[in-house]
Amino acid sequence: MINTSHHGRVTVLEIDRPERRNALSTEVCDQLREAVTGSVEAGARALVITGAGTSFCSGADLGGVYGDGFLDALRAMLRAVTDAQVPVIAAVNGPAIGAGTQLAVCCDLRVAAPTAVFGVPTAKLGLAADAWTLRRLAMFAGGGMARRMMLTAQTVTAAEALRSGLADGEGGLADALELATHCASLAPLSLAYSKRVLNGLTADGAREADTNADWEVAEFERCWTSADFAEGQQARRDKRSPEFQGR
C-alpha cells in the first residue's frame, strides 16, 4: 500500500489505496512509518509523501478507525514523519481530510495542487484531533484559519492554503520533487538542527516547556565544527557547488 521510488537523493513515498481515497488504516500507518524510517536509514536526503490517484489522503478509514491500536499507529506514524532528520515534503495532489491534513501538517513543507482541499471535520463526527495537531496547524495556517477549520469544520481550498501559509507552494508531484531535490543538496546537519529547533516551537514561536536546551548547544556547535562547514567554505572559495556528506 506504500509505493517507494528513488530520484537521486530523494525518496517518494506514495499511499496507494485509491479505492479508499488513500484512507489510513492501522496497516497503512505502520507501513508508512516503516517506509519513512527505512528511507532515512538507507541514506535519503529528503522525502516526498503523496497519494495515488486524485486524493492525497481522505483521512482515517472509518471502517477500522476504532480497531485496536489505530490511534497508537497514527501517532507513531505522524511522529516518525516529524522526527525524520531530513526534510519531508507533502505533495498534496487532492483532498487531505482529517488524518490527511494531520499527515500534511506533520510534514515540513506542503506543495498543493489546485485540486487540493484541507479540512479536519472532527466536529461533524464527534471526534477530536490531538492537541499537538492543533498547535501545528495553527503554527502553519495561523490561529484564525485554524479556528475556522476546527470550529466550523469547513474545508480550505488550495488558494486559501497558499494565502494563509498552510501550503508553501503550488504545483504537483514534479514541483514537490524539485523542491525536495534542492533540499537534498543542502547540508544535512544544518537541516536536521534547524528542523528539530523549529519542531520544538509552539504556534506563537515560543519554545515548548519541555524542550531541553542542552542538545541545541551541542548540535549548534557540531554544525560549526563539521566537515560540511569546511566544505561549504572551500566550495565558496572554489566557486563551485558544495558536496555535503553530513559529517
N, C-alpha and C positions, 0 to 999 in steps of 0.2 A: 504493500500500500504506500510505501515511500520509494519513489524513484530517485536514484542518485546519478548525477552526471558531473564530469570534471571538465573545467575550462581553464587550463593553466593552473594557477594557484587558487582558483575559485571553485567551490563545490556547490552545485544547485541541488536542493532537496525539494522534491515535488510530492505533495499529498495527492495520491491517485485513487480517489473514490468518487468519480464524477456521478455515479448513480445515486450517491447520497450527498451530492454537492460538497464533497470533501469534509463531511462532518467528522468530528473527533470522537472516537471510541477509546476505551482503555488501551486496546491493542495499538491503535494508531498513535496515541500519545507515547506509549512505550517505544514504538518503532522510531518515531521522530526524535525522541530523546536520545536513543542509541545512535541514530544517524548523525546527530549534531556532535555528540561527544566523540564518536568514532572518526568523523571527518576532521575534527581539530587534531586528534591524536595522530592521524595519518599525515598531517602537515598542511592542511588547507589554511590559507591566509585570510580568507573571507568566505562567508556563506550567503547564499540566497535561498529564501524559502518562498515557495509559490504553490499554487493549486492547479490540478489538471482541469481541463475544460474551461468553463465560463465562470467558475466560482473560486475564490481564494479559500474560504472555509466558512461553511454555513453555521458553525457552532458545534455544540455538543450533540452527539447522536442521542436524541431523546428516547430512543428505544432502549438504550443501555446506560443512560446517564445516572440512573440510580443503582447501577450494579456495583458490587463490592469493588472498592479500590479506584473508581473513576476519578474522584476528586484528588486523591493522592497522586495518581498517574498524571493528571492535568497539571497539578502544581509542580511536580518533578520535571515535566517537560518544559514548562514555561521558565522555570529556574535554570534549567540547563541552557536554554537559549540565551537568557540574560547573562549568565555567568560565563559563557563561552569567551575565551580570551582573544577572540578575533571579531571583527565587525560582522554583524548579521543583518542582512537587508531583506525586508519583506517586499516581494513583488506582488502587490495586491491587484490581481488580474480581474477581480469581480467582487461580489458581495463578501464582506468579512463581518459576520454577525455573531454576537455573543462571544463564545470562546474564540471565534475567528478574529474579532477585534482584540481580544486578550493576546492572541498569538502575534498579531501585528504590532501591538504596542510593547511587547516584550522584546521585539527586535530593536536594533539600534537606529535604523533608518527605514523609511517606507517610501516606495515608489508606487504611485497609484495610477492605474489605467483609468480612462474616462468612465468606464463601467463600474468602477469600484464604489462600494457603499459600505459605510461603517455604522455599527449600531450595537447596543448592549441592552436588549429588551427584557431584562430580568424582571422589571415591574409588571410586565404582561404575563409572566409565568409564575409569579410568586417566589422567585429565586433571588439570589444575591451574588454579586461579584465580590471577591475578597478585597480587603482594604488596600492591599499592595497594588492591585489592578487599578483601583480608582485613583490612587495617588499618581501612578504612572500615566494614566490617561490625562489627568489634569496637568501633569508636567509637560506633555507634548501638545495637547489640544487647547490648553488654557482652562482656567476654572469655570468661565462662563459656558464654554462649549461642553465641558464635562458635565456640568449641572444640567444643561439642556438634554444631553444624551441619557443621563441616568434618571432624571426626574420626570421626563416626558416620554421616555422610551422611543424617541424619534430617531430616524436614521440621518446620516450625514453623507452628502454627496462627495465625490472626488474633488470638485471645485471648492466646496466648503472646507474639506480637509486640508487642501493646499493653503487656503487663506488663513486657517487657524493655526497651522503648524503641525497638525496631526499627520499630514503627509509632507515629505521632504522634496518630492519631485513628481512630475507627471510622466507616464510612459508605461511601457510593457516590460516583459522579461529582458529584452535586449538592453533596455535602458538601465534596469537594475543590475544586469551583468556588467555593463560598462562601469557603473559606479563601484561595484564590488571589485572589479579588476584594478581600478585606481587605488582603492583602499588597500588591496593586497600588495601594492608596490611600496607602501609606506613602512616605516619602522615598526615591527611587531611589538617591541617592548613599550614604545611610546603609546601605541594604540591601546594595549592592554591596560596600562596605567591610567590613561585618560578615561577609558570605559569604566573601569572599576570605581574611580572617583566620582564620575557623573552618576553612576548607578546608586551611589550612596547618598545622593541629594534628595531632598523632599521636593514637592511640587513648587514651593516658593524659593527654592535654591538653597535652603539651609541644609546643614549636614544632619543626617539621621542620628538620633541619640546614641544608638549602639555602634556607630562607626568607630573603629579603632584607628587612631592616627599613626600608630607605630609602623604599620605596613606602608602607609602613604610615604613616610620619610624614606623607608628602605627602598621602595620601588622608584621613587623620585631620584634618589642617589644612584640607583642601578642604571637608570637611563643615561645619566650624565657621565657615568664611567664606563659605558658599554662600548664594545667594538663597533656597534652600529653608529654610535655618535662619532667615533673616529672615522668611520667610512663616510658618513654624511659630510664631514669637514673635508675629507680628501676628495670626494666627488665634486664638491663645490669648487675646490681649487683646480681640479682637472676639467671642469666644465662638462661633466657627464652625469648621467643618472646614477644614483647610488644603488648598490646591490646589498640590501639589508638581509642579515642572516638570523636576526632575533637573538643576538647574544652580545 
